[in-house]
Amino acid sequence: LLQKYHKGVIAMSACVAGELPQAILNHDMDEARKVIQFYVDTFGKDNYFIELQNHQLPEEAACRPTLAALAKEYGLGLVATNDFHYVRKEDAGNQTLYFHWQHFGRSQSFPVCQ
């Protein structure tokens, strides 16, 4: 789908859960380079950016230098971003529910935080 509908789309490498940071955290630089090359080939060098985030997570700190080095190696732009999951304060409960489903499974019972 990405290869079919890529025109006019700007893509970024994603948060620490994304495939590029995960490859880096798994010390798989061959995979990291494959990921970058796929997105460069799909979107073009001027439409694919490497994200740098800082949520005070050790995993982010561990992969930031390598992300920056890979951006330089491939001539890609860097973008400082932050995760954003909802707009209105009253949507926080929905985000909490989604987070728990994603990380603990939908069969778990838990109170939704407000």
C-alpha positions as CSV (number, residue, x, y, z in Angstrom):
1,L,0.0,0.0,0.0
2,L,2.8,2.4,0.9
3,Q,4.4,2.0,-2.5
4,K,1.1,2.5,-4.3
5,Y,0.0,5.6,-2.3
6,H,3.3,7.2,-1.4
7,K,3.0,10.4,-3.5
8,G,2.6,13.5,-1.5
9,V,3.2,11.7,1.8
10,I,5.9,12.7,4.3
11,A,7.0,9.8,6.5
12,M,8.9,9.7,9.7
13,S,10.8,6.8,11.5
14,A,8.4,6.6,14.5
15,C,8.8,6.4,18.2
16,V,11.0,3.9,20.1
17,A,8.4,1.2,19.3
18,G,8.9,1.7,15.6
19,E,10.8,-0.7,13.4
20,L,14.0,1.4,13.0
21,P,14.5,2.2,16.7
22,Q,13.7,-1.5,17.5
23,A,16.3,-2.7,15.1
24,I,18.9,-0.4,16.7
25,L,17.9,-1.5,20.2
26,N,18.3,-5.1,19.0
27,H,21.8,-4.3,17.7
28,D,20.7,-5.2,14.2
29,M,22.3,-2.5,12.0
30,D,21.7,-4.5,8.9
31,E,18.0,-4.5,9.6
32,A,18.1,-0.8,10.5
33,R,19.7,0.0,7.2
34,K,17.2,-2.1,5.3
35,V,14.3,-0.2,7.0
36,I,15.8,3.1,6.1
37,Q,16.5,2.1,2.5
38,F,12.9,0.8,2.1
39,Y,11.4,4.1,3.2
40,V,13.9,6.2,1.2
41,D,13.1,4.1,-1.9
42,T,9.3,4.4,-1.2
43,F,9.0,8.1,-0.2
44,G,12.3,9.6,-1.5
45,K,15.1,11.1,0.5
46,D,13.4,14.5,0.9
47,N,10.2,12.9,2.3
48,Y,11.5,10.5,4.9
49,F,12.7,11.9,8.2
50,I,14.4,10.4,11.3
51,E,12.5,11.1,14.5
52,L,14.3,12.0,17.7
53,Q,12.2,11.8,20.9
54,N,12.9,12.4,24.6
55,H,10.3,11.1,27.0
56,Q,13.0,10.3,29.6
57,L,13.0,6.7,28.4
58,P,16.4,4.8,28.6
59,E,15.6,3.1,25.3
60,E,15.2,6.5,23.5
61,A,18.4,7.7,25.0
62,A,20.2,4.5,23.9
63,C,19.1,4.8,20.2
64,R,19.2,8.6,19.7
65,P,22.9,8.8,18.8
66,T,22.6,6.0,16.3
67,L,19.4,7.5,14.8
68,A,21.3,10.8,14.3
69,A,24.3,9.1,12.8
70,L,22.1,7.1,10.4
71,A,20.3,10.3,9.4
72,K,23.7,11.9,8.6
73,E,24.9,8.8,6.8
74,Y,21.8,8.7,4.5
75,G,21.5,12.5,4.2
76,L,18.1,12.5,5.9
77,G,16.5,15.2,7.9
78,L,16.1,15.0,11.7
79,V,12.8,15.9,13.4
80,A,12.3,16.4,17.1
81,T,8.9,15.0,17.9
82,N,6.8,13.8,20.9
83,D,4.1,11.2,21.1
84,F,0.6,12.7,21.0
85,H,-2.3,10.3,21.5
86,Y,-5.3,12.5,22.2
87,V,-6.4,16.1,22.0
88,R,-9.1,16.5,24.7
89,K,-8.5,15.8,28.4
90,E,-11.7,13.8,28.5
91,D,-10.2,11.3,25.9
92,A,-7.5,10.3,28.4
93,G,-9.6,7.3,29.6
94,N,-9.9,6.0,26.0
95,Q,-6.1,6.3,25.5
96,T,-5.5,4.4,28.8
97,L,-7.9,1.7,27.7
98,Y,-6.1,1.4,24.4
99,F,-2.7,1.3,26.1
100,H,-3.8,-1.5,28.4
101,W,-5.3,-3.5,25.5
102,Q,-2.1,-3.1,23.5
103,H,0.3,-4.0,26.4
104,F,-1.8,-6.4,28.5
105,G,-4.4,-7.9,26.2
106,R,-8.1,-7.3,25.8
107,S,-9.1,-10.1,28.2
108,Q,-7.6,-8.3,31.2
109,S,-10.0,-6.5,33.6
110,F,-8.8,-3.2,34.9
111,P,-10.2,0.2,36.0
112,V,-10.0,3.0,33.4
113,C,-8.1,6.0,34.8
114,Q,-9.6,9.5,34.5
